Amino acid sequence: MNLKTLLLAGGALLSGTAASAGGYQVTLAGIKNNGMGGVGVGLSLDQAAMFYNPGALAMVRERGVQLGGNVTFARNAFIAEGGNTQRELRNSVVTPFSLFAGFGPAEGKFRAGIAVYTPFGSKLQYAEGWEGRTSLTDIDLKSIFVQPTFSYALTDKISVGAGLVVLAYGAVNLQRDIPLPDSYGHIELDGKAETKLGYNAGIFFKPSDKLSVGISYRSKIDAQVEDGDVTFSNISPTFASRFQATKFGATLPLPATTSFGVGIMPNDKLTVGLDVNFVNWSAYRTLDFNFDQPINGSTTSSSKRYYEDAFTFRVGGQYKVTDAFTARIGGAYDDSPVKDGYVTPETPDADRLSGTLGVSYGFGEHFSVDLSTQFVRIKQRTQTFEQLQNNQTTDRVAGTYKTNIVIPGLGLNYTF
């Protein structure tokens, strides 16, 4: 057995089927923003500005707390090259959440806050006996980021802000089958990521009541597992001596993102946003693993990724129908960073098109509820065995992936 195939599933160290962004990036922060195609860099809608553009937080007049949650329902199907049997996921439901709390003097120039969100998370369970079982059978990912934030209005038109981004918790469980001469064994990798630090900073400019502009930068963080557990099962005594590792270590780059956004407010009721995100995916070249003991004679492994930098384009709007009721709509186009011949089962990524809807309803002066729904269509992606051979990436499976995702969301807001 080639050691590289043992480690393919590790590409999902902090990944999975991303809900609304390419590669293994997920953008589901702020239910209002979710209903508007994920725009927010050039807007100062509410406390979720801490995620999209910390510089805009100082321009959010109301102090408040908001709690949001999403449920992702993914339908993933695979047909192997040369076959006609469609394999589908056994289960793929995850529940990313977010919490934003903003504070500061009612008439002051600054705002401070705390944000908690889950930008990476997924659960994929492929069909029993599927053709890629020796690449991946199961992945279960959990992550929590915490971001204390400070924003200051330099003038009544310009504000700046920054937040310390903390990878506070990350856990991953990956499983795959092992081909043996007389049967299939099984391997499970289970690990927790170390706490890591990064930053999120931005500038917000509002030259008039009808126009606003923002730019933000979220730094790269290297997610690192140092002491993960390796467990083998269903390995006959004849081959047990080949599989002695009990610990693994690996590092996955969470790439830097630069975003530019524009907000247009033609009147008091209508708000339109346009965002462009540039993600430095080229930082992800290879996935390297280290083991405490040899597996088939080696304690190291390297698997090619060779991601490319990619753009995401977003547009969305909201209309205040009444003082209590607001309706939203939006969409996004995401260019996949994964090149042909490099698609992996844990991230069967392709260019994707998203449509979103959302509403808010206010109950009195301080409390409101947000609802959103996203519909994500990931373009059908086929890779051939010839491509895998040419790229020397035969540690993955040839065939066609089809994925569609529906993501309802609920948010609760309290302002003071």
C-alpha positions in Angstrom: 0.0 0.0 0.0 1.4 3.5 -0.9 1.7 5.6 2.2 0.3 8.6 0.4 -3.1 6.9 0.1 -3.2 6.5 3.8 -3.0 10.2 4.3 -5.3 11.6 1.6 -8.1 12.1 4.1 -5.9 14.3 6.1 -6.4 17.1 3.6 -9.6 17.7 5.5 -7.7 18.5 8.7 -9.8 21.6 9.0 -11.8 21.3 5.9 -14.8 19.3 4.5 -17.6 20.3 2.2 -17.4 24.1 2.5 -20.9 25.6 2.7 -20.5 28.9 0.9 -17.0 29.4 -0.2 -14.4 27.6 -2.3 -11.8 25.1 -1.0 -12.4 24.4 2.7 -13.4 28.0 3.6 -16.9 28.6 5.0 -18.6 32.0 5.2 -21.7 31.8 7.4 -21.2 34.7 9.9 -24.2 36.9 10.4 -27.7 35.8 9.4 -28.5 39.1 7.8 -25.4 38.9 5.7 -26.2 35.3 4.8 -29.5 36.4 3.3 -27.7 39.0 1.2 -25.3 36.6 -0.6 -22.6 37.0 2.1 -21.8 40.7 1.5 -20.7 42.9 4.4 -17.3 44.4 3.8 -18.7 47.7 2.6 -21.6 47.8 5.0 -22.2 48.5 8.7 -25.3 46.4 9.2 -24.8 45.2 12.8 -22.3 43.5 15.1 -21.4 40.9 12.5 -19.2 43.6 11.0 -16.5 42.2 13.3 -16.2 39.3 10.9 -16.6 41.1 7.5 -14.8 44.3 8.3 -13.8 45.3 11.8 -13.4 48.9 10.6 -17.1 49.2 10.1 -18.0 48.3 13.7 -17.5 51.9 14.9 -20.2 53.0 12.5 -22.8 50.6 13.9 -24.9 53.0 16.0 -26.6 50.4 18.1 -24.9 48.3 20.7 -26.2 44.7 20.8 -25.8 41.0 21.0 -26.7 38.5 18.3 -26.7 34.8 18.2 -27.0 32.9 14.9 -27.0 29.3 13.7 -27.2 27.4 10.4 -27.9 23.9 9.4 -26.2 22.6 6.2 -27.9 19.8 4.3 -25.6 18.6 1.6 -26.4 16.1 -1.2 -23.2 14.7 -2.5 -23.1 12.0 -5.3 -20.2 10.2 -6.9 -19.9 8.1 -10.1 -16.6 6.3 -10.6 -14.9 6.6 -14.0 -16.1 3.8 -16.2 -19.0 3.0 -13.9 -22.7 3.8 -13.7 -23.5 3.3 -10.0 -24.2 6.6 -8.1 -22.9 6.6 -4.6 -24.4 9.1 -2.1 -23.5 10.3 1.4 -24.9 8.5 4.3 -25.1 11.7 6.3 -24.0 15.3 5.9 -25.5 17.7 8.4 -23.5 20.2 10.3 -24.5 23.2 12.4 -22.1 26.2 12.3 -23.0 29.0 14.7 -21.9 32.6 15.4 -22.1 35.0 18.4 -21.4 38.7 18.1 -21.5 41.2 21.0 -20.7 44.9 20.5 -20.3 47.5 23.2 -19.3 51.2 23.6 -20.7 54.6 24.6 -23.9 55.5 22.8 -22.5 58.7 21.3 -18.8 57.7 21.4 -16.3 57.2 18.6 -15.3 53.6 19.4 -16.9 50.2 19.7 -15.4 47.1 21.2 -16.8 43.6 20.9 -16.3 39.9 20.9 -17.0 37.5 18.1 -17.3 33.7 18.2 -17.8 31.8 14.9 -17.1 28.4 13.2 -15.5 29.1 9.8 -14.4 25.5 9.2 -16.6 22.5 9.9 -18.1 19.5 8.1 -19.4 16.0 8.3 -19.2 13.6 5.4 -20.0 9.9 5.5 -19.6 8.2 2.1 -21.6 5.2 1.1 -20.5 1.8 2.4 -18.1 0.2 -0.1 -17.9 3.2 -2.4 -15.1 3.2 -5.0 -13.0 5.8 -3.0 -13.2 3.9 0.3 -9.4 3.6 0.4 -9.2 7.4 0.2 -11.9 8.4 2.6 -15.0 6.9 4.3 -15.8 9.5 7.1 -14.8 12.9 8.2 -16.1 14.8 11.2 -14.7 18.3 11.8 -15.4 20.9 14.5 -13.7 24.3 15.0 -14.4 27.4 17.0 -12.7 30.8 16.5 -12.8 33.7 18.9 -12.1 37.3 17.9 -11.9 40.2 20.4 -12.3 43.4 18.3 -11.8 47.2 18.6 -13.0 49.8 16.2 -12.5 53.6 16.2 -14.1 56.4 14.1 -11.3 58.7 13.1 -13.9 61.1 11.6 -17.6 61.0 11.0 -16.7 59.4 7.6 -13.7 57.1 8.3 -13.3 54.3 10.8 -10.7 51.6 11.4 -10.7 48.4 13.3 -8.8 45.2 14.1 -9.4 42.0 15.9 -7.2 39.3 17.3 -8.3 36.0 15.7 -7.9 33.0 17.9 -8.2 29.4 16.8 -9.6 28.4 20.1 -10.7 24.9 19.3 -10.3 22.5 16.4 -11.0 18.8 16.3 -11.0 16.3 13.4 -11.8 12.7 12.9 -10.8 11.0 9.6 -11.4 7.4 8.6 -10.6 5.3 5.5 -10.3 1.7 4.5 -6.9 0.0 3.9 -6.5 -2.4 1.0 -4.8 -5.6 2.1 -4.1 -8.8 0.0 -6.8 -10.8 1.8 -9.3 -8.1 3.0 -9.8 -4.4 3.9 -8.5 -3.0 7.1 -9.4 0.4 8.6 -7.5 3.5 9.9 -8.8 6.3 12.0 -7.0 9.6 12.6 -8.3 11.7 15.5 -6.6 14.9 16.6 -7.1 18.3 18.1 -5.5 21.5 16.7 -3.2 23.7 18.8 -4.3 27.2 19.7 -3.1 29.6 17.0 -3.3 33.4 16.6 -4.0 35.6 13.6 -5.7 39.0 13.0 -8.5 40.6 11.1 -8.3 44.3 10.2 -10.2 46.8 8.1 -11.0 50.3 7.0 -14.5 51.7 6.4 -15.2 54.9 4.5 -18.7 56.5 4.1 -18.4 59.7 2.0 -22.2 60.2 2.0 -25.4 58.7 3.2 -25.8 56.9 -0.1 -22.4 55.3 -0.5 -19.9 53.4 1.7 -16.7 51.5 0.9 -14.6 49.0 2.9 -11.5 46.9 2.7 -10.4 44.2 5.1 -7.7 41.6 5.5 -7.8 38.4 7.4 -4.4 36.8 8.0 -3.2 33.3 7.4 -3.3 30.8 10.3 -1.5 27.5 10.2 -3.7 24.9 11.9 -1.4 22.4 13.5 -2.0 19.0 15.0 1.0 17.8 17.0 -0.2 14.7 18.9 -3.1 13.2 17.1 -4.1 9.5 17.6 -3.7 6.8 15.0 -5.9 3.7 15.4 -5.9 0.6 13.1 -8.7 -2.0 13.1 -9.5 -5.1 11.1 -5.8 -5.7 10.4 -4.9 -9.4 10.4 -1.9 -10.5 12.4 -0.1 -11.3 9.2 0.1 -7.6 8.3 0.0 -5.9 11.7 3.7 -5.4 11.8 3.4 -2.9 8.9 1.0 -0.6 10.9 2.6 0.4 14.2 2.1 4.2 14.3 0.0 5.5 17.2 0.6 9.3 16.8 0.6 11.8 13.9 1.3 15.4 13.3 0.3 17.6 10.4 -0.2 21.3 9.5 -2.8 22.9 7.2 -2.7 26.5 6.1 -5.9 28.5 6.6 -5.2 31.1 3.9 -5.2 34.9 4.1 -8.2 36.7 2.6 -8.3 40.3 1.2 -11.8 41.7 0.7 -13.2 44.8 -0.9 -16.8 45.9 -0.6 -19.2 48.7 -1.7 -22.5 49.7 -0.1 -25.1 51.7 -2.0 -28.1 53.2 -0.2 -30.4 54.9 -2.8 -32.9 55.7 -0.1 -33.7 55.0 3.5 -35.3 51.7 2.7 -33.0 50.0 0.2 -29.4 48.8 0.8 -27.3 47.1 -1.9 -23.9 45.5 -1.3 -21.2 44.2 -3.6 -18.1 42.3 -2.3 -15.0 40.8 -3.9 -12.9 38.3 -1.9 -9.4 37.3 -2.9 -8.1 34.2 -1.1 -4.4 33.3 -1.1 -5.0 29.6 -1.7 -1.6 29.2 -3.4 -0.1 28.9 0.2 -1.5 25.4 0.2 1.1 23.4 -1.8 1.4 20.0 -0.1 0.0 18.2 2.9 2.8 16.7 5.0 2.5 14.2 7.8 4.8 12.8 10.4 4.3 9.6 12.4 5.9 8.4 15.6 6.5 5.0 14.0 6.9 3.7 10.5 3.9 2.8 8.3 5.0 0.5 5.5 8.6 1.5 6.2 8.2 5.3 6.3 7.4 7.8 9.1 6.7 10.8 6.7 4.3 11.5 3.8 3.6 14.3 1.4 0.5 14.7 -0.7 0.2 17.3 -3.5 -2.5 20.0 -3.4 -1.1 22.9 -5.5 -4.1 25.1 -4.9 -4.5 28.4 -6.9 -5.4 31.8 -5.7 -9.2 32.4 -6.2 -11.8 35.1 -6.2 -15.4 35.2 -4.9 -17.9 37.7 -6.2 -21.0 38.6 -4.1 -24.0 40.8 -4.5 -27.0 41.3 -2.3 -29.6 43.7 -1.1 -32.2 44.4 1.6 -35.4 46.4 1.5 -37.2 47.7 4.6 -40.8 46.9 3.8 -42.1 48.3 7.1 -40.5 49.5 10.3 -40.6 45.9 11.6 -40.1 43.8 8.5 -37.1 43.6 6.1 -36.6 41.4 3.1 -33.3 40.3 1.6 -31.9 38.6 -1.5 -28.5 37.9 -2.9 -26.1 35.6 -4.8 -22.4 34.7 -5.2 -20.1 33.1 -7.6 -17.0 31.3 -6.2 -14.0 30.3 -8.4 -12.6 27.0 -7.1 -8.9 26.9 -6.1 -8.7 23.2 -6.9 -7.0 22.4 -10.2 -8.1 19.5 -12.5 -6.6 16.2 -11.3 -6.2 17.5 -7.7 -9.8 17.0 -6.5 -10.0 15.0 -3.2 -13.0 13.2 -1.6 -12.9 15.3 1.5 -13.2 18.5 -0.5 -14.9 17.6 -3.9 -14.7 21.2 -4.8 -15.6 23.0 -8.1 -16.8 26.5 -9.1 -20.1 27.2 -7.3 -23.1 29.4 -7.7 -25.2 30.5 -4.7 -28.6 32.1 -4.3 -29.8 33.5 -0.9 -33.0 34.8 0.7 -33.6 36.3 4.0 -36.0 38.3 6.2 -36.0 40.0 9.6 -38.8 40.9 11.9 -38.6 43.2 14.9 -40.6 42.7 18.1 -40.6 46.0 19.8 -37.7 48.4 20.1 -34.9 46.0 21.1 -35.5 42.4 19.9 -35.6 41.0 16.4 -35.4 37.7 14.6 -33.5 37.0 11.3 -34.1 34.1 8.9 -32.0 33.2 5.9 -31.7 30.4 3.3 -28.8 29.6 1.0 -29.0 27.4 -2.1 -25.5 26.3 -3.2 -24.9 24.5 -6.5 -21.4 23.1 -6.9 -20.6 22.6 -10.5 -20.3 18.9 -11.6 -16.6 18.0 -11.4 -15.0 15.1 -13.3 -11.4 14.0 -13.0 -9.9 11.2 -15.0 -7.4 8.5 -14.1 -5.2 9.9 -16.9 -5.2 13.3 -15.2 -4.3 11.7 -11.9 -1.4 9.8 -13.6 -0.1 12.9 -15.3 -0.2 14.9 -12.1 1.2 12.0 -10.0 -1.9 12.3 -7.8 -3.1 8.7 -7.9 -3.6 8.8 -4.1 -7.2 10.0 -5.0 -10.1 8.6 -7.0 -11.2 9.2 -10.6 -14.8 9.9 -11.3 -17.5 12.6 -11.2 -18.7 14.5 -8.1 -22.0 16.3 -7.9 -22.9 18.4 -4.8 -25.9 20.6 -3.9 -26.3 22.3 -0.5 -29.2 24.0 1.3 -28.4 26.1 4.4 -31.3 27.5 6.5 -30.3 29.9 9.2 -31.8 31.6 12.3 -30.6 34.6 14.2 -31.7 36.3 17.4 -30.8 40.0 18.1 -31.0 42.2 21.1 -29.9 45.8 20.9 -29.5 48.4 23.7 
